[in-house]
Amino acid sequence: MFLSVWSTVRAFLRDAAESLYHIVVVALSAGIALLLPAGAKQFLSFWARVEHDKLSLIAVEMTVAILLIVCLNYFHRSRRDRVLAAMATGAGLVSFFPHRTRGAQQRIEQLKEEQGTGRTISVIGSSGHSTFVDQVGGLSSVLDKCLGARIMLVNPYSQEASARILAINHPEFTLDTFREEVRHSIQLLKRLKAMGKDVKLKLYSDSPLIKLVILGDYLWLQHYHADLDVQTMPEYVLRHNRKDHGLYTLYAHYFVQRWESAEIPEYDFETDELVYRNRAGNEIRRERFEIKTAPEEVGALPEARTLTVNRPNPKPTAVRETLSRDLQGCGSTALAG
C-alpha cells in the first residue's frame, strides 16, 4: 500500500517538475527579450567610455578572451561527455556506484524492488548471506515478491573455495563461518520453496569471480577481490537494449552458460543431495550433501551432522583426511555476499 502511494506521489512530482521547467524557460525567454533594448543602450554607453582608454580596452579584451577560453573548453568537454555517454548507452551501462553511499543504496534497492516484483531473478554469488539472508541485503525484500529464482553459490566444501579462504587467512572469518552462511542461505531458499516459489540452487566449486544479479531488463555487477569485502567494490548497473550488443547480453549469456554447465550440480532441497546431469538434462548421479548443524541446533538432534560424499573413490581415507584439513581453515568477507 505504501509503495503504491509513494509511486503515485513520485509520478505526480515528476510531472510537476517537468511543467515547472517549461514555465521557467518561457519566463526567462520573455525576460531576456524585455531587457535587450536596455542592455543594448548600456553596452553602447559603456563602449563610448572605454574605446579611447587603452587600459580599459586591454582589460575588456582580456576578459573576453578568458570567457571565450572557458566557453570553448566547456563545449569541448560537453561534446566529449556526450560521446562517452553515447558509448555507455550503447554498452548498456546506466549507472555506476563507486561507493555505497546512503543515497546510492536507496536508489539501488528501489530499482531492484521495481524490477524484481513478479519476475524470476538470477543470481551468482558466494555464500549468499549478505545478498538475501541478511535483512539489509540487496535482495532480502525482492525474494518475497519474485515468482522464482535461479541462484548459484559456492560449494563450501570444494577444494578451490577452501584453498582460497585459507590463503586469505583473515582472523575474524573462518571457513566454518563461511559454511554456516551457506547453510543459512540454503535454509532460506528451502522456506521460499515451501511457499510455492520456483527456486533452484546450484553450487559451483571454483573460486567466485563476480557477483551478478539479473532482474528483468537490468543487471547488477560487482567483482570479488582477494583481500576486500565485495560490498566495498564498485557496482555497475547494465540495462538490456534492443540491439543486443551491450554488456547486459554478454553477462546474461555468461550466466546461462554457467547455469547449463554439466559440471555444476543442482541442489535437491528435498533430499539434501547434489544432482549431476548430462548436457541433455538427464540425471547421471547424486551426491549426499549435508552441512553441519549450527551449534544452537545441536541439542535438538541426536548428533551433529557432517559432510558425507557418496563418490566412487579408491582412497576414502584420503578423502576424509582432506575434508578434515579443510575444516581447520579460516576465511574472509571477500567470499561473503
C-alpha positions as CSV (number, residue, x, y, z in Angstrom):
1,M,0.0,0.0,0.0
2,F,2.7,2.4,1.0
3,L,4.8,1.6,-2.2
4,S,1.7,2.2,-4.4
5,V,1.0,5.6,-2.8
6,W,4.7,6.6,-2.9
7,S,4.8,5.6,-6.6
8,T,1.8,7.8,-7.3
9,V,3.3,10.7,-5.4
10,R,6.6,10.4,-7.3
11,A,4.9,10.3,-10.7
12,F,3.0,13.5,-9.7
13,L,6.1,15.3,-8.6
14,R,7.9,14.3,-11.7
15,D,5.1,15.6,-13.9
16,A,5.0,18.8,-11.8
17,A,8.8,19.3,-12.2
18,E,8.5,19.0,-16.0
19,S,5.7,21.5,-16.1
20,L,7.7,23.9,-13.9
21,Y,10.8,23.5,-16.1
22,H,8.8,24.7,-19.2
23,I,7.3,27.6,-17.2
24,V,10.8,28.7,-16.1
25,V,12.2,28.6,-19.7
26,V,9.3,30.7,-21.1
27,A,9.7,33.2,-18.3
28,L,13.5,33.5,-18.9
29,S,12.9,34.0,-22.6
30,A,10.4,36.8,-22.0
31,G,12.7,38.5,-19.5
32,I,15.7,38.4,-21.9
33,A,13.5,39.8,-24.7
34,L,12.3,42.7,-22.5
35,L,15.9,43.5,-21.3
36,L,17.5,43.5,-24.7
37,P,16.8,47.2,-25.6
38,A,18.0,48.5,-22.2
39,G,21.0,46.2,-22.3
40,A,22.0,47.5,-25.8
41,K,21.8,51.1,-24.6
42,Q,24.0,50.3,-21.6
43,F,26.6,48.5,-23.8
44,L,26.8,51.4,-26.2
45,S,27.3,53.9,-23.4
46,F,30.0,51.7,-21.8
47,W,31.8,51.2,-25.1
48,A,31.8,55.0,-25.8
49,R,33.7,55.4,-22.5
50,V,36.3,52.7,-22.9
51,E,37.0,52.8,-26.7
52,H,39.6,55.6,-26.3
53,D,41.0,54.3,-23.0
54,K,43.8,51.8,-23.8
55,L,44.0,50.3,-20.4
56,S,40.2,49.7,-20.2
57,L,40.2,48.4,-23.7
58,I,43.0,45.9,-22.9
59,A,41.1,44.8,-19.8
60,V,38.0,44.2,-21.8
61,E,39.9,42.2,-24.4
62,M,41.5,40.0,-21.8
63,T,38.1,39.4,-20.1
64,V,36.5,38.5,-23.5
65,A,39.5,36.2,-24.2
66,I,39.1,34.4,-20.9
67,L,35.4,34.0,-21.4
68,L,36.0,32.6,-24.8
69,I,38.5,30.1,-23.5
70,V,36.2,29.0,-20.7
71,C,33.2,28.6,-23.1
72,L,35.2,26.7,-25.7
73,N,36.6,24.3,-23.0
74,Y,33.1,23.8,-21.7
75,F,31.7,23.0,-25.2
76,H,34.7,20.7,-25.9
77,R,34.1,18.9,-22.6
78,S,30.4,18.7,-23.2
79,R,31.0,17.1,-26.6
80,R,33.4,14.6,-25.1
81,D,30.9,13.8,-22.3
82,R,28.2,13.3,-24.9
83,V,30.4,10.9,-26.8
84,L,31.2,8.9,-23.7
85,A,27.5,8.9,-22.7
86,A,26.6,7.5,-26.1
87,M,29.2,4.8,-25.7
88,A,27.9,4.0,-22.3
89,T,24.4,3.9,-23.6
90,G,25.4,1.6,-26.4
91,A,27.2,-0.7,-24.0
92,G,24.1,-0.7,-21.7
93,L,25.7,1.0,-18.7
94,V,23.1,3.1,-17.0
95,S,24.6,3.6,-13.5
96,F,27.9,3.3,-11.7
97,F,28.3,3.4,-7.9
98,P,31.9,3.6,-6.9
99,H,30.9,3.8,-3.2
100,R,27.9,2.6,-1.3
101,T,26.6,6.0,0.0
102,R,23.2,6.2,1.6
103,G,21.6,7.8,-1.4
104,A,23.1,5.2,-3.8
105,Q,22.0,2.4,-1.5
106,Q,18.4,3.6,-1.5
107,R,18.4,4.1,-5.3
108,I,19.8,0.6,-5.8
109,E,17.2,-1.0,-3.5
110,Q,14.3,0.9,-5.1
111,L,15.3,-0.2,-8.6
112,K,15.8,-3.8,-7.6
113,E,12.3,-3.9,-6.0
114,E,10.7,-2.4,-9.1
115,Q,12.4,-4.8,-11.4
116,G,12.2,-7.9,-9.2
117,T,8.4,-7.9,-8.5
118,G,6.7,-10.7,-10.3
119,R,9.8,-11.9,-12.1
120,T,12.3,-14.7,-12.0
121,I,15.6,-13.5,-10.7
122,S,19.1,-14.9,-11.5
123,V,22.0,-14.6,-9.1
124,I,25.6,-15.7,-9.0
125,G,27.2,-15.1,-5.6
126,S,29.4,-16.6,-2.9
127,S,27.7,-17.6,0.3
128,G,24.6,-15.5,-0.4
129,H,24.4,-14.3,3.2
130,S,24.9,-10.6,2.6
131,T,22.8,-10.7,-0.6
132,F,19.5,-12.2,0.5
133,V,19.8,-13.7,4.0
134,D,20.8,-10.5,5.8
135,Q,17.7,-8.3,6.4
136,V,19.5,-5.4,4.9
137,G,20.8,-7.4,2.0
138,G,20.3,-6.3,-1.6
139,L,17.7,-9.0,-2.3
140,S,16.2,-9.6,1.1
141,S,12.9,-8.0,0.2
142,V,13.0,-8.8,-3.6
143,L,12.8,-12.6,-2.9
144,D,9.5,-12.2,-1.2
145,K,7.9,-10.6,-4.3
146,C,9.6,-12.6,-7.1
147,L,8.0,-15.6,-8.9
148,G,11.1,-17.7,-8.8
149,A,14.9,-17.6,-8.5
150,R,17.9,-19.3,-10.1
151,I,20.8,-19.0,-7.7
152,M,24.4,-20.1,-7.9
153,L,26.5,-20.2,-4.8
154,V,30.0,-21.5,-3.9
155,N,30.2,-25.1,-2.7
156,P,31.6,-24.5,0.8
157,Y,33.3,-27.9,0.8
158,S,35.1,-27.6,-2.5
159,Q,38.9,-27.7,-2.5
160,E,39.1,-24.4,-4.5
161,A,36.9,-22.5,-2.1
162,S,38.7,-23.9,0.9
163,A,42.1,-23.1,-0.6
164,R,41.0,-19.5,-1.3
165,I,39.8,-18.9,2.2
166,L,42.9,-20.5,3.7
167,A,45.1,-18.3,1.5
168,I,43.4,-15.1,2.7
169,N,44.0,-16.0,6.3
170,H,41.7,-13.4,7.9
171,P,41.4,-14.0,11.7
172,E,37.8,-12.9,12.1
173,F,36.2,-15.0,9.3
174,T,36.8,-18.7,9.4
175,L,36.0,-21.5,7.0
176,D,33.3,-22.7,9.4
177,T,31.7,-19.2,9.4
178,F,31.6,-19.3,5.6
179,R,30.0,-22.7,5.6
180,E,27.5,-21.5,8.2
181,E,26.5,-18.6,6.0
182,V,25.9,-21.1,3.1
183,R,23.8,-23.2,5.4
184,H,21.6,-20.2,6.3
185,S,21.2,-19.4,2.6
186,I,20.0,-22.9,1.9
187,Q,17.5,-22.8,4.8
188,L,16.1,-19.6,3.4
189,L,15.7,-21.0,-0.1
190,K,14.0,-24.1,1.4
191,R,11.4,-21.8,3.1
192,L,10.8,-20.0,-0.2
193,K,10.5,-23.3,-2.0
194,A,7.9,-24.4,0.6
195,M,6.0,-21.2,0.0
196,G,5.4,-22.3,-3.6
197,K,8.1,-20.3,-5.3
198,D,10.1,-21.8,-8.2
199,V,13.5,-21.7,-6.5
200,K,16.5,-23.6,-7.9
201,L,20.0,-23.7,-6.4
202,K,23.3,-24.8,-7.9
203,L,26.7,-25.0,-6.2
204,Y,29.8,-24.3,-8.2
205,S,33.3,-25.4,-7.0
206,D,35.6,-22.8,-8.4
207,S,36.6,-19.5,-6.7
208,P,33.9,-16.7,-7.1
209,L,34.8,-14.2,-9.8
210,I,31.8,-11.9,-10.0
211,K,28.6,-11.1,-8.0
212,L,25.9,-10.9,-10.6
213,V,22.1,-10.2,-10.2
214,I,19.7,-10.2,-13.1
215,L,16.3,-8.6,-12.6
216,G,14.2,-8.2,-15.7
217,D,16.0,-5.8,-18.1
218,Y,18.5,-4.7,-15.5
219,L,21.7,-6.4,-14.3
220,W,23.9,-5.6,-11.3
221,L,27.5,-6.5,-11.4
222,Q,30.4,-6.5,-8.8
223,H,33.7,-8.3,-8.8
224,Y,35.3,-10.2,-6.0
225,H,38.6,-9.1,-4.6
226,A,41.2,-11.3,-2.9
227,D,41.6,-9.0,0.1
228,L,38.5,-6.8,0.2
229,D,34.8,-7.3,1.0
230,V,32.7,-7.4,-2.1
231,Q,30.4,-4.7,-0.6
232,T,33.2,-2.2,-0.9
233,M,33.7,-2.9,-4.6
234,P,32.2,-0.6,-7.3
235,E,28.7,-1.7,-8.5
236,Y,27.7,-1.4,-12.2
237,V,24.1,-1.4,-13.4
238,L,23.5,-2.6,-17.0
239,R,20.3,-2.4,-19.0
240,H,19.2,-4.6,-21.9
241,N,18.8,-2.8,-25.2
242,R,17.1,-3.9,-28.4
243,K,20.3,-4.1,-30.4
244,D,21.6,-6.9,-28.1
245,H,25.2,-5.7,-28.4
246,G,25.5,-4.3,-24.9
247,L,27.3,-5.8,-21.8
248,Y,23.9,-7.0,-20.5
249,T,23.7,-9.6,-23.2
250,L,27.3,-10.6,-22.5
251,Y,26.8,-11.2,-18.8
252,A,23.4,-12.8,-19.3
253,H,24.9,-15.2,-21.7
254,Y,27.7,-15.9,-19.2
255,F,25.1,-16.8,-16.6
256,V,23.2,-19.1,-18.9
257,Q,26.4,-20.9,-19.8
258,R,27.3,-21.4,-16.1
259,W,23.8,-22.4,-15.2
260,E,23.6,-25.0,-18.0
261,S,27.1,-26.4,-17.4
262,A,27.0,-30.1,-16.7
263,E,29.9,-29.7,-14.2
264,I,27.8,-27.7,-11.8
265,P,25.3,-29.8,-9.8
266,E,21.9,-28.7,-8.7
267,Y,20.9,-28.8,-5.0
268,D,17.9,-31.0,-4.2
269,F,16.0,-29.3,-1.3
270,E,14.0,-32.4,-0.5
271,T,16.9,-34.9,-0.1
272,D,19.9,-32.5,0.5
273,E,21.7,-34.0,-2.4
274,L,23.8,-32.7,-5.3
275,V,22.3,-33.8,-8.6
276,Y,24.6,-34.1,-11.6
277,R,23.1,-34.1,-15.0
278,N,24.4,-34.5,-18.6
279,R,24.0,-32.0,-21.3
280,A,20.7,-33.4,-22.3
281,G,19.4,-32.8,-18.7
282,N,19.2,-36.4,-17.7
283,E,20.3,-37.3,-14.2
284,I,23.5,-39.3,-14.0
285,R,24.4,-39.4,-10.3
286,R,23.7,-37.9,-6.9
287,E,26.0,-37.0,-4.0
288,R,24.9,-36.6,-0.4
289,F,25.4,-33.0,0.8
290,E,24.8,-32.3,4.5
291,I,26.1,-29.1,6.2
292,K,26.9,-29.4,9.8
293,T,24.1,-28.1,12.0
294,A,24.6,-24.8,13.8
295,P,25.7,-25.1,17.5
296,E,22.3,-23.8,18.8
297,E,20.5,-26.6,17.0
298,V,22.8,-29.5,18.0
299,G,20.9,-30.1,21.3
300,A,17.7,-30.8,19.3
301,L,19.3,-33.6,17.3
302,P,20.8,-36.9,18.3
303,E,24.2,-35.9,16.9
304,A,25.8,-33.2,14.7
305,R,25.8,-33.9,11.0
306,T,28.9,-33.7,8.9
307,L,29.5,-33.8,5.2
308,T,29.1,-37.2,3.6
309,V,30.0,-37.6,-0.1
310,N,29.0,-40.8,-1.9
311,R,31.5,-40.6,-4.6
312,P,33.4,-43.5,-6.0
313,N,36.9,-43.2,-4.8
314,P,39.5,-45.9,-4.3
315,K,41.0,-44.0,-1.4
316,P,38.2,-43.0,1.0
317,T,40.8,-42.4,3.8
318,A,42.5,-39.7,1.8
319,V,39.1,-38.0,1.2
320,R,38.4,-38.0,4.9
321,E,41.8,-36.6,5.7
322,T,41.4,-33.8,3.0
323,L,38.0,-32.8,4.5
324,S,39.4,-32.8,8.0
325,R,42.2,-30.4,7.0
326,D,39.7,-28.2,5.2
327,L,37.7,-27.8,8.5
328,Q,40.8,-26.2,10.1
329,G,40.9,-23.2,7.8
330,C,39.9,-19.6,8.2
331,G,38.4,-17.2,5.7
332,S,37.4,-13.6,4.9
333,T,34.5,-11.5,3.9
334,A,36.0,-11.4,0.4
335,L,33.9,-14.5,-0.2
336,A,30.8,-13.3,1.6
337,G,27.9,-12.0,-0.5
